[in-house]
């Protein structure tokens, strides 16, 4: 298999470039990412439609990955509860090496071919769930063998990678392959590949939450009111919807506990 993610950068002598030149050429490469991600939409669509059906049956979404890919999965999962007011076990991110690997590398964690299923087993994974493996190279043993084991157990699988024909795609029912080309710094997949993965993760979780009714119009009506900024945002949502003043809206929000609950109560009054 030809690893595009490991190919030489199309730029030479980065260490001789001016600061402006480095920034402009990095930005030139970043322009390619959205185009590559756009080509994955048909597969993302199929995955989301399966996820909606699985969630209605009590299923969950799991991300598994290592290094940057694993961190991106954990990030996306961790943002779902505060953004959409959903339980923390709806979307779960697992990274090779455990939580320690979120901040520093855990040696050889990604090479363990059995650990992913052990990690998933803690959550009693079943056929109502969906597992998405994230790996820029598409060769990470932790991810590849995790998806393989899931498929053998009849669990729906997807993958996000940047190498067409990578081993991970053989064990994914839905392969989202964003071919972003060689990195600006050769092999540094935290750059374009990581950006592409983040964009695809955004599309998966956001579309899923919208389809599950966690967004009304264009508003995060179930967001957790965990800080002053979010309370202020929720207050202004109610002000605009019901044409009331700030204090009245804030009081209604804090009394009800969420934008959705406050709006439903005020609609009935």
C-alpha positions in Angstrom: 0.0 0.0 0.0 1.3 3.5 -0.9 1.0 5.7 2.1 0.2 9.2 0.8 0.4 10.5 4.4 4.1 9.5 4.5 5.1 10.9 1.1 7.7 13.7 1.0 6.4 17.3 1.3 6.1 19.1 -2.0 8.0 21.9 -0.4 11.8 21.8 0.3 14.1 23.7 2.6 11.4 24.8 5.1 14.2 25.8 7.4 15.4 28.4 4.9 11.9 30.0 4.5 10.8 33.3 6.0 8.1 33.2 8.6 5.6 34.7 6.1 6.5 32.1 3.5 6.0 29.2 5.9 2.6 30.5 6.9 1.4 31.2 3.4 2.5 27.8 2.1 0.9 26.0 5.1 -2.3 27.9 4.4 -2.1 26.9 0.7 -2.0 23.2 1.8 -4.9 23.8 4.2 -7.1 24.9 1.3 -7.0 21.4 0.0 -8.5 19.9 3.1 -12.1 21.0 2.7 -12.1 19.7 -0.9 -10.9 16.3 0.2 -13.5 16.2 3.0 -16.3 17.1 0.7 -15.7 13.8 -1.2 -16.4 11.8 1.9 -19.9 13.2 2.4 -21.7 10.2 0.7 -20.1 7.8 3.2 -20.7 10.2 6.2 -24.3 10.4 5.2 -24.7 6.6 5.2 -22.9 6.3 8.5 -25.1 9.0 10.2 -28.3 7.4 8.9 -27.2 4.1 10.5 -26.3 5.9 13.7 -29.7 7.4 14.0 -31.4 4.0 13.7 -29.0 2.5 16.2 -29.5 5.3 18.7 -33.2 4.9 18.5 -32.6 1.2 19.4 -30.5 2.3 22.4 -27.1 2.2 20.7 -24.1 4.4 21.2 -21.2 5.8 19.1 -17.6 4.9 19.9 -14.5 6.4 18.5 -11.2 4.5 18.7 -7.8 5.9 17.8 -4.2 6.5 18.8 -2.1 9.6 19.1 -3.6 12.7 17.4 -6.4 10.7 15.9 -7.4 9.3 19.3 -7.2 12.7 20.9 -9.5 14.1 18.2 -12.1 11.4 18.9 -12.0 11.9 22.6 -12.4 15.7 22.0 -15.4 15.2 19.8 -17.0 12.8 22.2 -16.4 15.0 25.3 -18.0 18.0 23.7 -21.4 16.3 23.0 -22.7 16.4 26.6 -22.2 20.1 27.3 -23.2 21.2 23.8 -26.3 19.1 23.4 -27.2 18.1 26.9 -26.8 14.3 26.2 -25.6 11.7 28.6 -21.8 11.1 28.6 -22.3 7.5 27.4 -24.0 8.4 24.1 -20.7 9.2 22.4 -17.5 7.7 23.8 -13.9 8.3 22.7 -11.2 5.8 23.4 -7.5 6.3 22.9 -4.7 3.8 22.9 -2.9 4.1 26.2 -5.9 5.5 28.0 -6.3 9.0 29.4 -2.6 9.3 30.0 -2.1 9.3 26.2 -4.2 12.5 25.9 -1.3 14.5 27.2 1.8 12.5 26.4 2.8 9.5 24.2 2.4 6.1 25.7 5.1 3.9 24.2 3.8 1.0 21.9 0.2 1.5 23.0 -1.0 1.8 19.4 0.7 -1.5 18.5 -1.4 -3.6 20.8 -3.8 -5.7 18.6 -6.1 -6.7 21.5 -6.4 -3.6 23.6 -9.1 -1.9 21.6 -11.6 -4.7 22.3 -10.6 -4.8 25.9 -11.3 -1.0 26.1 -14.6 -1.5 24.3 -15.5 -4.4 26.5 -15.6 -2.2 29.6 -18.7 -0.6 28.0 -20.3 -4.0 27.2 -20.4 -3.1 23.5 -23.2 -4.8 21.5 -24.8 -4.9 18.1 -26.8 -1.7 18.7 -23.6 0.3 18.9 -21.4 1.7 16.1 -17.6 1.9 16.3 -15.6 4.4 14.2 -11.8 3.9 13.9 -9.7 7.0 13.3 -6.2 6.6 11.8 -4.5 8.9 9.4 -2.3 6.1 8.1 -5.1 3.5 8.2 -2.6 1.0 9.5 -2.6 1.5 13.3 -2.9 -2.0 14.9 -5.0 -0.8 17.9 -7.6 0.6 15.5 -7.4 -2.0 12.6 -7.8 -5.0 14.9 -10.4 -3.3 17.0 -12.6 -2.8 13.9 -11.9 -6.3 12.7 -13.1 -7.8 16.0 -16.2 -5.6 16.0 -17.1 -6.7 12.5 -16.7 -10.3 13.6 -19.2 -9.7 16.3 -21.7 -8.1 14.0 -21.1 -4.5 15.2 -21.4 -1.7 12.6 -18.1 0.0 11.8 -16.7 3.1 10.1 -13.3 4.6 9.6 -11.7 7.9 9.0 -8.4 7.8 7.3 -6.3 9.7 4.7 -4.9 6.8 2.8 -7.0 5.1 0.1 -6.8 1.3 0.3 -5.5 1.3 3.8 -6.0 -1.9 5.9 -8.5 -0.1 8.1 -10.9 0.2 5.2 -11.2 -3.6 4.9 -12.9 -3.7 8.3 -15.1 -0.6 8.0 -18.6 -0.8 6.7 -18.4 3.0 6.0 -15.0 4.2 4.9 -14.5 8.0 5.0 -11.2 8.6 3.2 -10.0 12.2 2.9 -7.0 12.2 0.6 -5.4 15.5 1.6 -2.0 14.7 0.1 1.5 14.9 1.6 1.9 17.0 4.7 3.7 20.4 4.7 6.2 18.9 7.2 6.7 15.4 5.8 4.7 12.8 7.8 3.3 15.3 10.3 -0.3 14.1 10.2 -1.4 16.4 13.0 -1.6 19.0 10.2 -3.8 18.4 7.1 -4.8 14.9 8.1 -5.8 15.9 11.6 -7.8 18.9 10.3 -9.6 16.6 7.9 -10.4 14.2 10.7 -11.7 17.0 12.9 -14.0 18.2 10.1 -15.4 14.8 9.5 -16.0 14.2 13.2 -17.8 17.6 13.4 -20.1 16.4 10.6 -20.8 13.0 12.1 -21.6 14.2 15.7 -23.4 17.4 14.7 -25.6 15.9 12.1 -26.4 13.0 14.5 -27.4 15.4 17.2 -29.6 17.4 14.9 -31.3 14.3 13.6 -31.9 13.2 17.2 -33.7 16.4 17.9 -31.1 18.1 20.1 -31.2 21.3 17.9 -34.3 23.4 17.3 -34.0 25.7 14.3 -30.3 26.5 14.6 -30.1 26.7 18.4 -28.4 24.4 21.0 -31.5 24.3 23.2 -30.2 21.5 25.5 -26.8 22.9 26.1 -25.5 22.7 29.7 -25.6 26.0 31.5 -22.2 25.4 33.0 -20.8 29.0 32.9 -21.8 32.6 32.5 -21.2 32.7 28.8 -23.6 29.8 28.1 -26.2 31.3 30.5 -25.9 34.6 28.6 -26.3 32.8 25.3 -29.4 30.9 26.5 -30.9 34.1 27.9 -30.5 35.9 24.6 -32.1 32.9 22.8 -35.2 33.4 24.9 -35.2 37.2 24.5 -35.2 36.8 20.7 -37.8 34.1 20.7 -40.3 35.7 23.1 -39.4 39.4 22.7 -38.8 39.8 26.4 -36.2 41.7 28.4 -32.9 40.3 29.6 -33.7 39.8 33.2 -37.1 38.2 32.5 -35.4 35.8 30.1 -32.5 35.0 32.5 -34.9 34.3 35.3 -37.0 32.0 33.1 -33.9 30.1 31.9 -32.4 29.6 35.3 -35.7 28.5 36.8 -36.3 25.9 34.0 -32.7 24.7 33.7 -32.4 24.8 29.9 -33.5 26.8 26.9 -35.8 24.0 25.7 -37.5 23.6 29.1 -37.9 27.4 29.5 -39.3 27.8 25.9 -41.8 25.0 26.4 -43.0 26.4 29.7 -43.3 30.0 28.3 -45.1 28.7 25.2 -47.8 27.1 27.4 -48.3 30.2 29.6 
